[in-house]
Amino acid sequence: MKRAPASFRIDPPRPEKVEKPAAKRKPQVVGPGKAVAVVAESDDYFAEPDLALTTPPPVPSRRRSILGRVFFTAFGILVSLAIGLWTDRLIRDLFTRADWLGWLALGVAATALLAFVAILVREALGIMRLASIEAMRRDAADAILRNNTAEARKTVDHLMGLLARKPETAAGRATLQGLKDDVIDGADLLAVAEKELLAPLDAMARTQVLNAAKRVSVVTAVSPRALVDIAYVLFEAARLTRRIADLYGGRPGFLGFMRLVRSIFTHLAITGSMAAGETLVQQVVGHGLAARLSAKLGEGVVNGMMTARIGIAAMDAARPLPFNAVQRPGISDFLKALTSFASSEKTGKDSAKT
């Protein structure tokens, strides 16, 4: 079938733009203390920002030493063989003494082996949960930045599966299930998920942080030794970190807990411990703790505030989503409660003395 003839309109070519010559710079008198630009604006290569300088360079991932891996692997195999040979020799010696002693040792060794395998499985599951939470937090931040709806829906489904056993999130999960198909933007969907699912857990985490800070402030205020203060602060910080991780669905084992502690220290280092310490001192002096409290109670309040800072870092490290729609807690949120608590403690002690 032949195409029917048709008419086409040909637009005349547009005239090319003629660039105007740059205006010449007028002569000026240069005197002392007066700076004059001697380079034209079109030739000034420093007028536009340098993208290579404004964009921070990517931080290369830390490469682990291959020799270190080989050493620890070989050393672990050697220790395992030594323990196996020692157990075999012990069981054989017990069989030579009495058969029932040998069977008893064999049963105990089998029970210990099964318990060791169960511990390894639990530690592996804890590390996998923490890795999944970290990946979820990175995916959520990327989905918010690019407003990716598909990635946001995937992250929300993962989050609902992680918090399915939490009774505090039952109402939020029901609400989110009804609104999930109605929200179009990925950033808005993650904001709704953060408010409905994580806001109740954030409130519980803040309560735990405040209670831990109060306990630290009381114990360090009455303890006679600085070593006792340090030991109790470390104990309370470790217990608080584990509780917050369990609250957000992490449930880490020992190795997972050590990985979480490393993440907390990394977060504290990135946020700047020096600036945080200066702000902490300014807040303490600004609220007049020295005038209202004794020196020991003031020291307890400072230790409690440092415990609260560790708790906030634990929330950042264990939370499945970054703080976006919900305001991140700060030291000032706990300062007033700690100072009023310490003031009530001082009033109670004074009334008891009288």
C-alpha positions in Angstrom: 0.0 0.0 0.0 1.5 3.3 -1.1 1.6 6.3 1.3 -0.7 9.2 0.3 1.1 12.4 -0.5 1.2 15.0 2.3 2.5 18.5 2.7 5.2 19.5 5.2 6.1 22.9 6.5 9.7 23.7 6.5 10.7 26.4 9.0 13.3 28.8 7.9 16.7 28.3 9.7 17.1 30.3 12.8 19.8 32.9 12.7 22.8 32.1 14.7 23.4 34.1 17.8 26.3 36.4 17.5 28.2 36.8 20.8 28.9 40.3 21.8 32.5 41.1 22.5 33.3 41.4 26.1 33.4 45.0 27.4 36.8 46.3 28.0 37.7 47.2 31.5 38.0 50.8 32.3 41.4 52.0 33.5 41.5 52.5 37.2 43.9 54.0 39.6 45.4 51.5 42.0 46.4 52.9 45.3 47.7 51.3 48.5 45.1 49.2 50.3 42.9 48.9 47.2 42.6 45.6 45.3 41.5 45.5 41.7 40.6 42.4 39.7 43.0 42.0 36.8 41.3 38.9 35.3 38.1 39.1 33.4 35.1 37.3 34.8 34.9 35.0 31.8 38.5 34.0 32.3 38.3 33.6 36.0 38.7 29.9 36.6 38.1 30.3 40.3 34.7 32.0 40.0 32.8 28.7 39.8 33.0 26.3 42.6 35.2 23.3 42.1 33.1 20.2 42.2 36.1 18.1 43.1 36.5 20.2 46.3 32.9 20.6 47.3 32.1 16.9 47.0 33.8 14.9 49.7 36.0 12.1 48.5 34.6 8.6 49.2 36.1 6.9 52.2 37.7 3.6 51.1 36.6 0.6 52.9 39.1 -0.8 55.4 40.8 -3.8 54.0 41.5 -6.6 56.5 44.9 -8.2 56.5 45.1 -11.5 54.7 47.9 -12.6 56.9 45.8 -11.9 60.0 43.0 -14.0 58.6 45.4 -16.9 57.9 47.0 -16.6 61.3 43.7 -16.7 63.3 42.2 -19.4 61.1 45.3 -21.6 61.5 45.5 -20.9 65.2 41.8 -21.7 65.7 42.2 -25.0 63.9 45.3 -25.8 66.0 43.4 -25.0 69.3 40.4 -27.1 68.2 42.7 -30.1 67.4 44.4 -29.7 70.8 41.1 -29.7 72.6 39.9 -32.7 70.6 43.0 -34.7 71.3 42.8 -33.8 75.0 39.2 -34.9 75.2 39.9 -38.1 73.3 42.8 -39.0 75.7 40.6 -38.1 78.7 37.8 -40.4 77.6 40.2 -43.2 76.8 41.8 -42.9 80.3 38.4 -43.0 81.9 37.4 -46.1 79.9 40.6 -47.8 81.2 39.6 -47.0 84.8 35.9 -47.9 84.5 33.4 -48.3 81.7 30.8 -46.1 83.3 33.3 -43.3 83.7 34.1 -43.4 80.1 30.5 -43.5 79.0 29.7 -40.6 81.3 32.6 -38.5 79.9 31.5 -39.4 76.4 27.9 -38.2 77.1 29.2 -35.0 78.7 31.5 -34.3 75.7 28.6 -34.9 73.3 26.3 -32.5 75.3 29.1 -29.9 75.4 29.5 -30.2 71.6 25.8 -29.8 71.0 25.7 -26.7 73.2 28.7 -25.3 71.4 27.0 -25.8 68.0 23.8 -24.1 69.4 25.9 -21.2 70.6 27.5 -20.8 67.2 24.1 -20.9 65.5 22.7 -18.3 67.9 25.7 -16.0 67.4 25.4 -16.3 63.6 21.7 -15.5 63.7 22.4 -12.4 65.9 25.1 -11.2 63.6 22.8 -11.7 60.6 20.0 -9.8 62.3 22.3 -6.8 63.0 23.6 -6.9 59.4 20.0 -7.0 58.2 19.1 -3.9 60.3 22.2 -2.0 59.0 21.3 -2.9 55.4 17.7 -1.8 56.1 18.9 1.5 57.5 21.1 2.1 54.4 18.3 1.2 52.0 15.9 3.5 53.8 18.3 6.4 53.7 18.9 5.8 50.0 15.1 5.5 49.3 14.5 8.8 51.1 17.2 10.5 49.2 16.0 9.3 45.8 12.3 9.1 46.7 12.3 5.5 45.4 8.8 4.0 46.0 9.7 0.4 45.1 12.7 0.4 47.5 10.6 2.1 50.2 7.9 -0.5 50.0 10.5 -3.3 50.2 12.0 -1.7 53.3 8.6 -1.2 54.9 7.8 -4.9 54.4 11.1 -5.9 55.8 10.5 -3.6 58.8 7.1 -5.0 59.5 8.5 -8.5 59.4 11.2 -7.6 61.8 8.7 -6.0 64.3 6.0 -8.6 63.8 6.5 -10.0 67.3 6.4 -6.7 69.0 2.9 -6.1 70.6 3.7 -2.3 70.8 3.6 -2.1 67.0 0.3 -4.0 66.4 -1.8 -0.8 65.9 0.9 0.8 63.8 1.2 -2.3 61.6 -2.6 -2.4 61.1 -2.6 1.3 60.1 0.3 1.0 57.8 -1.1 -2.1 56.1 -4.2 0.0 55.2 -2.2 3.0 54.0 0.6 1.3 52.2 -1.1 1.2 48.8 -2.4 4.8 49.2 1.0 6.5 49.7 2.7 7.1 46.4 6.0 8.8 47.4 8.7 6.6 48.9 9.9 9.2 51.3 6.3 9.8 52.6 5.8 6.0 53.0 8.9 5.7 55.1 7.9 8.7 57.2 4.5 7.1 57.9 6.2 3.8 58.8 8.7 5.6 61.1 5.9 7.4 63.0 3.6 4.4 63.2 6.1 1.6 64.0 9.1 3.2 65.6 7.7 6.1 67.5 6.3 3.8 70.3 9.6 2.0 70.5 11.5 5.3 70.6 9.4 6.4 73.6 10.3 3.1 75.4 13.9 3.5 74.5 14.0 7.1 75.9 12.5 5.8 79.1 15.1 3.1 79.4 17.9 5.6 78.7 16.5 8.0 81.4 16.2 5.3 84.0 19.7 4.1 83.3 21.0 7.7 83.6 19.2 8.1 86.9 20.7 4.8 88.3 24.2 5.9 87.2 23.8 9.3 88.8 22.6 7.9 92.1 25.3 5.1 92.3 28.2 7.3 91.3 27.0 10.0 93.8 27.2 7.6 96.8 30.1 5.4 95.7 33.4 6.0 97.6 35.8 5.0 94.9 36.3 6.2 91.3 37.0 2.6 90.2 33.5 1.7 91.3 32.0 4.6 89.3 33.8 3.4 86.1 32.8 -0.2 86.6 29.2 0.6 87.2 29.0 3.0 84.3 30.4 0.4 82.0 28.0 -2.2 83.4 25.0 0.0 83.0 26.0 1.1 79.5 26.4 -2.5 78.4 23.0 -3.5 79.8 21.4 -0.4 78.3 22.9 -1.2 74.8 21.6 -4.8 74.9 18.1 -3.7 76.0 17.9 -1.1 73.3 19.0 -3.6 70.7 16.4 -6.2 71.9 13.8 -3.4 71.8 14.4 -2.7 68.1 14.5 -6.4 67.2 18.2 -6.9 67.1 18.6 -9.6 69.8 22.4 -9.8 69.5 24.6 -12.5 71.0 28.0 -11.9 72.4 29.7 -11.4 69.0 26.8 -9.3 67.8 26.9 -7.2 71.0 30.6 -6.5 70.4 29.9 -5.5 66.8 27.1 -3.2 68.1 29.5 -1.7 70.7 32.0 -1.0 67.9 29.3 0.8 65.9 28.4 2.9 69.0 32.0 4.0 69.5 32.2 4.7 65.7 29.1 6.9 66.0 30.5 8.7 69.0 33.7 9.4 67.2 32.0 10.6 64.1 29.6 13.0 65.9 32.6 14.5 67.8 33.3 13.6 71.4 35.2 16.9 72.0 32.3 19.1 70.9 29.9 16.9 72.9 32.0 17.3 76.0 32.2 21.1 75.6 28.4 21.3 75.1 27.9 19.0 78.1 30.0 21.3 80.4 28.2 24.4 79.1 24.8 22.8 79.8 25.9 21.8 83.3 27.3 25.2 84.2 24.4 27.0 82.5 21.8 25.2 84.7 23.7 26.1 87.8 24.3 22.6 89.2 27.2 23.8 91.3 24.9 26.2 93.1 22.0 23.8 93.6 23.7 20.4 94.2 26.7 19.2 96.1 29.9 18.3 94.3 29.2 14.5 94.5 25.6 14.9 93.2 26.9 17.1 90.3 29.4 14.5 89.4 26.7 11.9 89.4 24.6 14.0 87.1 27.5 14.4 84.6 28.0 10.6 84.6 24.3 10.1 84.1 24.4 12.5 81.1 27.3 10.6 79.6 25.3 7.4 80.0 22.4 9.1 78.2 24.7 10.0 75.4 25.8 6.4 75.1 22.1 5.4 75.0 21.4 7.9 72.2 24.2 6.5 70.2 22.9 3.0 70.9 19.5 4.1 69.5 21.2 5.4 66.3 23.1 2.1 65.9 20.2 -0.3 66.7 17.3 1.6 65.0 16.1 0.0 61.8 15.4 3.4 60.2 17.4 6.6 60.5 15.8 9.5 62.3 13.9 11.5 59.7 10.2 12.1 60.5 10.7 11.6 64.3 13.0 14.0 66.1 16.2 12.5 67.3 16.6 12.7 71.1 19.4 14.9 72.5 21.2 15.4 75.8 19.0 18.4 76.6 15.9 16.1 76.6 17.4 14.3 79.6 19.2 17.1 81.4 16.1 18.6 83.0 14.9 15.3 84.3 18.3 14.4 85.7 18.8 17.8 87.5 15.3 17.6 89.0 15.9 14.1 90.1 19.3 15.0 91.7 17.6 18.0 93.4 14.9 15.8 94.9 17.6 13.4 96.1 19.5 16.3 97.7 16.3 17.5 99.4 15.5 14.1 100.7 19.0 13.7 102.2 18.8 17.1 103.8 15.4 16.4 105.3 16.7 13.0 106.6 19.6 14.7 108.3 17.4 17.2 110.0 
